[in-house]
Amino acid sequence: MSNFFEKTNNETTDNSLWVEHYRPKELDNYVGNEHLKSKVQTFIKTNDIPHLLFHGKAGGGKTTLAKLIVNSIECDYMIINASAERGIDTIRDKVRGFASTVGFKKLKVIILDEADYVTADGQASLRNVMETFSNHCRFILTCNFPERIIDAIQSRCQTFHIIPPSKKEIAVHISSILGNEGVSFEPKQIVPIIDSSYPDIRKIINTCQLNSIDGELKVDVDSIIENDYKQKIFDILKSDKNAKQKYTEIRTTLKDSRVTDFSDLYSFLYEKVDEYAPNNTSGVILTLSEAQYRASLSIDKEIPTMAALIEILTKIK
């Protein structure tokens, strides 16, 4: 889905969804990634940007930063969700059409969200558009998996890894949102929400809004843990069930999670390795390390992850 924006002075920030209402509009309010802020501040001061590629984990702030930039400079911009519009026709028609026409401002910017979903033909066409119209049109690409972006596009962009804020930074941010919304809470209540969804800030905020009832944060800890696929897999590995039962339940949990990036699972299982593999921690750690590498080279990351979990099952008998 694509949207074209001509900025006016009457834009409203009202939104019933907290994740949108509290999306930072100014660089000072952007949480985390201090290493990037000086660069972005330069872009804003000069009212100019190069082609940019932001990559990192889902919900970590890539799209927020892209929108913050275009709202802070004089430009007309278009946002395209590439996971929904990923083919060459989108690039030829919508992207080229917007880039080639005269705009209201001197600079045009196209935000291509989830650009790693664009097809190979689409990326080849995009490369030409980026080069042809670079004098007045710039691109901000966001993606979870930069290895899916062809080298010709990567070489035309300044690439930045968007690092999720720390749990402490997110806790401060969430506390501020709850305070602004007049929701009473105990600090310990937000801990399981952050732990279960970190580093997905978007999901953490949505969960807080869902659990805010009649001006009070009412957290069902058991339900949150139940919905955390990482915790489920850990519990299965640690259980007394036989290997076949564990395999079946792990595979179902992995598929039902609908997760596409399992790096958080590797970190979680590494942290907990002494609890579910006390007799073979070194063997399991080596398996996790190899799985991370294989997953980084794979399009479908569920396959190497499931393979690693099968291997772990053989090592914790």
C-alpha positions in Angstrom: 0.0 0.0 0.0 1.4 3.4 -1.0 0.6 6.9 0.2 1.6 10.3 -1.1 2.0 13.2 1.3 2.2 16.9 0.6 3.0 18.4 3.9 0.9 21.2 5.4 1.0 23.2 8.6 -2.2 21.6 9.8 -1.1 18.0 10.2 -2.6 16.4 13.3 -1.0 13.9 15.6 -4.2 12.7 17.2 -4.5 8.9 17.0 -6.3 6.5 19.3 -3.5 4.0 18.8 -0.7 4.7 21.3 2.0 3.3 18.9 1.1 6.0 16.4 0.1 8.8 18.8 3.5 8.5 20.6 5.6 7.9 17.5 8.4 10.5 17.8 8.0 13.5 15.5 11.2 15.2 16.5 14.7 13.8 16.8 15.1 14.7 20.5 12.2 12.4 21.3 13.5 9.4 19.4 14.5 6.7 21.8 17.9 5.0 21.3 20.5 5.0 18.5 22.5 7.9 19.8 25.2 7.0 17.3 22.9 8.0 14.5 21.4 11.2 15.8 24.3 13.5 14.8 24.1 12.2 11.3 20.4 12.7 11.1 20.7 16.1 12.6 23.0 17.1 9.7 20.5 15.8 7.2 17.8 18.0 8.8 20.0 21.1 9.0 21.1 20.9 5.4 17.6 19.9 4.2 19.1 17.1 2.2 19.6 13.4 2.5 21.5 10.7 0.6 19.8 7.4 -0.3 19.5 5.6 3.1 19.1 2.0 4.1 18.0 1.3 7.6 18.1 -2.3 8.8 17.4 -4.0 12.1 14.9 -6.1 14.0 11.1 -5.7 13.6 9.6 -2.9 15.8 13.0 -1.4 16.5 12.4 2.1 15.1 13.4 1.9 11.5 10.2 3.3 10.0 9.8 5.8 12.9 13.2 7.2 12.0 12.4 7.4 8.3 9.1 9.2 8.9 10.8 11.5 11.4 13.4 12.5 8.8 10.8 13.3 6.0 8.7 15.3 8.5 11.7 17.3 9.5 12.9 18.4 6.1 11.2 20.3 3.2 10.1 17.6 0.9 7.2 15.7 -0.6 7.2 12.1 0.1 5.6 8.8 -0.6 5.4 5.7 1.6 5.2 2.2 0.1 4.8 -0.9 2.1 6.9 -3.3 0.0 5.6 -6.4 1.7 2.2 -5.6 0.1 3.5 -4.1 -3.2 6.6 -5.9 -4.0 6.6 -6.5 -7.8 8.2 -4.7 -10.7 4.9 -3.1 -11.7 5.0 -1.1 -8.4 8.5 0.2 -9.2 7.7 1.0 -12.8 4.3 2.7 -12.2 4.1 4.1 -8.7 7.8 4.7 -7.8 9.0 5.9 -11.2 5.8 7.9 -11.7 6.2 9.8 -8.4 10.0 10.2 -8.9 9.7 11.6 -12.4 7.0 14.2 -11.9 7.4 17.8 -10.8 6.6 18.2 -7.1 5.5 20.9 -4.7 8.9 21.0 -3.1 12.4 20.8 -4.6 13.1 17.4 -3.0 11.1 14.2 -3.1 11.6 11.3 -0.8 10.3 7.7 -1.2 10.1 5.5 1.9 10.2 1.9 0.8 9.2 0.1 3.9 10.2 -3.6 4.2 12.2 -3.3 1.0 13.7 -6.8 1.5 10.3 -8.1 0.2 10.8 -6.5 -3.2 11.3 -9.1 -5.9 14.6 -9.4 -7.8 13.1 -7.8 -11.0 11.7 -5.0 -8.8 15.0 -4.3 -7.2 16.8 -4.2 -10.6 14.2 -1.7 -11.8 14.5 0.3 -8.5 18.3 0.6 -9.0 17.7 2.4 -12.3 15.1 4.7 -10.8 17.4 5.6 -7.9 20.2 6.5 -10.3 18.1 8.3 -12.9 16.2 10.7 -10.6 18.8 11.1 -7.8 19.1 14.9 -8.4 15.7 15.6 -6.9 14.4 12.2 -5.5 16.0 10.2 -2.7 15.0 6.9 -1.2 14.9 5.6 2.4 14.7 1.8 2.5 13.9 -0.1 5.6 14.4 -3.9 6.0 14.9 -6.7 8.5 17.3 -8.6 6.3 19.8 -6.5 4.4 21.3 -9.6 2.7 18.1 -9.7 0.6 18.9 -6.3 -0.9 21.0 -6.5 -4.0 24.5 -5.1 -3.9 23.8 -2.5 -6.6 21.2 -0.9 -4.3 23.2 -1.2 -1.2 26.2 0.5 -2.9 23.9 3.5 -3.7 22.8 3.9 0.0 24.3 5.0 3.2 23.5 2.0 5.4 22.8 2.1 9.1 22.0 -0.6 11.6 19.1 0.4 13.8 19.8 -0.9 17.2 16.8 -1.4 19.6 16.8 0.7 22.7 17.8 -1.1 26.0 15.1 -2.6 28.2 15.7 0.3 30.6 15.2 2.9 27.9 12.0 1.2 26.8 10.7 1.0 30.4 11.2 4.8 30.8 9.4 5.4 27.5 6.5 3.1 28.5 6.2 4.7 31.9 6.0 8.1 30.2 3.2 6.9 27.9 1.2 5.4 30.7 1.6 8.6 32.8 0.4 10.7 29.9 -2.6 8.5 29.4 -3.5 8.7 33.1 -3.0 4.9 33.6 -1.9 3.9 37.1 0.7 1.0 37.3 3.4 -0.6 39.4 6.9 -0.5 37.7 7.2 -4.3 38.2 4.0 -4.8 36.0 5.7 -3.6 32.8 8.7 -6.0 33.3 7.0 -9.2 31.9 5.5 -7.1 29.0 9.0 -5.9 28.0 10.7 -9.3 28.6 8.1 -11.1 26.4 8.3 -8.8 23.4 11.7 -7.1 23.5 13.1 -5.7 21.3 9.8 -5.1 19.5 8.8 -1.6 20.9 5.7 -1.5 18.8 4.4 -4.8 20.3 5.3 -3.6 23.8 3.3 -0.4 23.4 0.3 -2.3 21.9 0.3 -4.8 24.8 0.3 -2.0 27.3 -2.6 -0.3 25.6 -4.5 -3.6 25.5 -4.0 -4.2 29.2 -4.9 -0.7 30.3 -8.5 -0.9 31.6 -10.4 1.8 33.3 -7.3 3.9 34.0 -5.3 1.0 35.4 -2.7 -1.4 34.0 -4.0 -4.9 34.6 -1.4 -7.4 33.5 -2.2 -11.1 33.0 1.3 -12.4 33.4 0.4 -16.0 32.7 -1.2 -15.0 29.4 1.8 -12.9 28.4 4.2 -15.8 29.1 1.8 -18.2 27.3 2.0 -16.1 24.2 5.8 -15.8 24.3 7.0 -18.4 21.8 10.6 -18.3 23.2 9.4 -19.2 26.7 7.3 -22.0 25.2 10.2 -23.5 23.4 12.4 -23.2 26.5 9.7 -24.9 28.6 9.4 -27.8 26.1 13.2 -28.3 26.0 13.2 -28.4 29.8 10.3 -30.8 30.1 10.4 -34.5 30.8 8.6 -35.3 27.6 10.2 -37.7 25.1 12.1 -36.4 22.1 9.3 -37.1 19.6 6.8 -35.1 21.7 9.2 -32.3 22.1 9.9 -32.2 18.4 6.2 -32.1 17.5 5.4 -29.3 20.1 8.5 -27.2 19.1 7.6 -27.4 15.4 4.0 -26.4 16.1 5.1 -23.5 18.3 7.6 -22.2 15.8 5.1 -22.3 12.9 2.3 -20.7 15.0 4.7 -17.9 16.2 4.7 -16.4 12.7 8.2 -15.0 13.5 10.5 -14.4 10.6 13.7 -13.4 12.5 14.8 -15.9 15.2 17.9 -14.0 16.4 16.1 -13.2 19.7 15.4 -17.0 20.2 19.1 -17.8 19.8 20.0 -15.2 22.4 17.3 -16.4 24.8 18.3 -20.0 24.5 22.0 -19.0 25.0 21.1 -17.2 28.2 19.1 -20.2 29.5 21.4 -23.0 28.3 22.4 -24.0 31.8 18.8 -24.7 32.7 17.8 -26.9 29.9 21.1 -28.5 28.9 23.2 -28.7 32.1 25.1 -31.7 30.9 26.0 -30.4 27.5 26.1 -26.6 27.5 29.2 -26.4 25.2 27.6 -28.6 22.6 24.4 -26.6 22.6 26.2 -23.3 22.4 28.1 -24.5 19.3 24.8 -25.5 17.7 23.3 -22.1 18.4 26.4 -20.4 16.9 26.3 -22.5 13.8 22.5 -21.9 13.5 22.9 -18.1 13.7 25.3 -18.2 10.8 23.2 -20.5 8.7 20.1 -18.4 9.3 21.9 -15.2 8.3 22.4 -16.8 4.8 18.9 -18.2 4.5 15.8 -16.6 3.0 13.4 -18.8 5.1 15.0 -18.6 8.5 12.6 -21.0 10.1 14.3 -24.0 8.4 17.8 -23.6 9.9 16.2 -22.7 13.2 14.1 -25.8 13.3 17.2 -27.9 12.2 19.1 -26.4 15.2 16.4 -27.2 17.6 16.3 -30.8 16.4 20.1 -31.0 16.9 19.7 -29.6 20.4 17.1 -32.3 21.2 19.7 -34.9 20.4 22.2 -33.2 22.7 20.0 -32.9 25.8 18.8 -36.5 26.0 
